[in-house]
């Protein structure tokens, strides 16, 4: 019997996850069968991330693992092919072919729509080794909601590809190309379909969500998109990820504040708080402008949850610069915070910069930021004690004692789940229920379902 099964491993961010789901959907539409067991698959696909050094290392390890599985199948006279896609492929296609003779094909970030034709060619016995990615920047692989995984209760909706900001440390413009926005009507059609399919939360993602539409319409159109999304019948919660402060308008703040359909959750990666370092990073924000924006957000949206990302160890970061960052983090008290250590990436301005803090200093700064945030997180969670929240029930804990849920304050994949004890037995996965927070620690919250009949 002909084996037409494929396995996809997706690494990195939710934007990569959307790309992997698009490939999977396209293959299934052409009678290829998905399997979650790579040992059964004829086609082994790894959708890589290549943004920073740790991501590249994870991708290389995944390629090695799948190469070993491919070899084990060949040893048992079972045909197998290994395909590498995504960001690492776009950056290092020639090196992948050279270092991994087991790889049969490399596809770049503008070639996701070619997965079916490529596998058809492999089926015909063609050798595709050495075929190189084209220039980045394509929306051809994105469907209108049909590809989203049906085994969860939220869906990512990619509204744009690429980025035109050219931050000094970031390789994304070279990997994904400049900002390339989808038409509003396409996004609305996908949001409508996702809603009809029963997804309770739609998460808007792009490299820079707030600049959505600037390339297509001559100015950012996120506000206009949201105005049309919130009136889609029965649409659930809308969540924004990856926003930039320098184009976060007062009108956008007001609209989020006035609309319960939009989660009061803002993911705004500031990267630093020293004006000198921000300028060197080619960021448009300043310490003062960030403080002003966050003050507005908290004034207009009292229950807003703020998430950020910080980069330490950037070239030229002195003790004084780091002290400014520490002061900022202590003052602002972000609800959620992720921290990374700078890694020089080829093709970026920072790759050629000198005066990089040594590894020990950078690690010490990372640990200090994370310790401060742990203390802030504990206090933030304490403030939620005895308060009642609507949560989306998504799973059951491994010990079977708790439901795992999220309120508006928890984004999937990056924030902890709320552990829920049920007071009644009519709770089902996918339900939105009210939960009172009864316990907490530095990161986790525990709640009990509120009996609405009492």
Protein Blocks (a to p, Z undefined) as FASTA:
>chain_A
ZZfbdcdddehjfklmmmmmmmmmmmmmnopacdfbfklpmbdcddddfkbmmlmmmmmm
mmmmmmmmmmmmmmnopacddddedjklmmmmmmmmmmmmmbmbdcdfklmmmmmmmmmm
mmnopafehiacddehifklpcehjlpcfkbcbdcddfbgcjfklpakbcklmmnopadd
ddfklmmmmmmmmmmnopabdcdddfblmlgoklmnopacklmmmmmmmmpghiacddde
hiafklmcfklmmmmmmpmkbccbdcddehpacfklmmmnopabdfklmmmmmmmmmmmm
mmbccdddddehiehiafklmmmmmmmmmmnopabdcdddddddehiaklmpghiacfkl
mmmmmmmmmmmmmmmmmmmmmmmgoiacddddfbdcfklpaccdddfklcghjaccdddd
dfbfkbcehiacddddfbdcfkbccdddddfkZZ
